[in-house]
C-alpha cells in the first residue's frame, strides 16, 4: 500500500538497483559530477543495507554501472 516507504539515499543520480540473494543489501550505481562546471560525470557502485545507515562505496578500477549479483559472491 506504500505506507512505510522511505528514501534510502538522497544524492544526485542513482540507478539500476539490484537486491542481494539474501535480500539484505541493495547495490546500485551513482553518477556524480567530476568538476564544478558539470562537464563530466563519474559512475561508481554503492551498496546499502535495509536500515539505510550502512551505505558503502564498492571499489572498482574504473567507472561501473548496471550491477548484478553473482552466486560466486555468496550471501
PyMOL commands that set and color helices and strands:
alter all, ss='L'
color gray80, all
select helices_A, chain A and resi 71-73
alter helices_A, ss='H'
color red, helices_A
select strands_A, chain A and resi 13-19+25-33+41-49+56-58
alter strands_A, ss='S'
color yellow, strands_A
deselect
rebuild
show_as cartoon
